[in-house]
């Protein structure tokens, strides 16, 4: 389950209290993980209309990972 509250908090802080150009978003695009700046991601996703928050894999600021989605690999 995506922690939308944490993602919203990071994005809000980046946009209003920091430099959003320092943030990178990794998101799933079909079967590939793509990385782009936060501003470009918001533009591409049309503010989460075309790319929902559930497809965000990670958010980084410079070299620090601020959010990472944990996926579980369960054996059948």
C-alpha positions in Angstrom: 0.0 0.0 0.0 1.3 3.4 -0.9 1.8 5.9 1.9 0.2 8.8 0.1 0.5 11.0 3.2 4.2 10.6 3.2 4.4 11.3 -0.5 2.2 14.4 -0.2 4.3 15.7 2.7 7.5 15.3 0.8 6.1 17.0 -2.4 4.5 19.8 -0.4 7.8 20.5 1.4 9.7 20.4 -1.8 7.4 22.8 -3.6 6.8 25.3 -0.9 9.9 25.2 1.4 12.7 23.9 -0.7 14.1 23.8 -4.2 12.0 21.2 -6.2 14.8 20.9 -8.8 16.8 18.9 -6.2 14.2 16.1 -6.0 14.0 13.1 -8.3 11.0 10.8 -8.6 11.2 7.2 -9.7 7.9 5.8 -11.1 6.7 2.8 -12.9 5.9 3.4 -16.6 4.6 0.1 -18.0 7.3 -2.4 -16.8 10.1 0.1 -16.6 11.1 2.4 -13.7 11.7 5.9 -15.0 13.4 8.7 -13.1 12.6 12.4 -13.6 12.6 15.7 -11.6 9.7 16.4 -9.3 8.5 19.3 -11.4 8.6 17.2 -14.6 6.8 14.3 -12.9 4.0 16.6 -11.7 3.7 18.0 -15.3 3.8 14.5 -16.9 1.3 13.0 -14.4 -1.0 16.1 -14.6 -0.9 16.3 -10.8 -1.5 12.5 -10.4 -4.3 12.3 -13.0 -2.4 10.1 -15.5 0.3 8.7 -13.2 -1.2 7.9 -9.7 0.9 8.1 -6.5 0.7 4.3 -6.3 3.2 4.1 -9.2 5.8 6.1 -7.4 8.7 3.8 -6.4 11.0 6.3 -4.7 11.6 10.0 -4.1 15.2 11.3 -3.7 16.7 14.6 -2.7 20.2 14.8 -4.0 21.6 11.4 -2.8 19.2 10.9 0.1 16.2 8.5 -0.4 13.2 10.2 1.2 10.6 7.7 0.2 10.9 4.2 -1.0 8.1 1.8 -1.7 8.8 -1.6 -0.3 7.7 -4.5 -2.4 7.4 -8.0 -0.9 8.6 -11.0 -2.9 6.4 -13.8 -1.4 7.1 -17.4 -2.4 4.1 -19.2 -3.8 
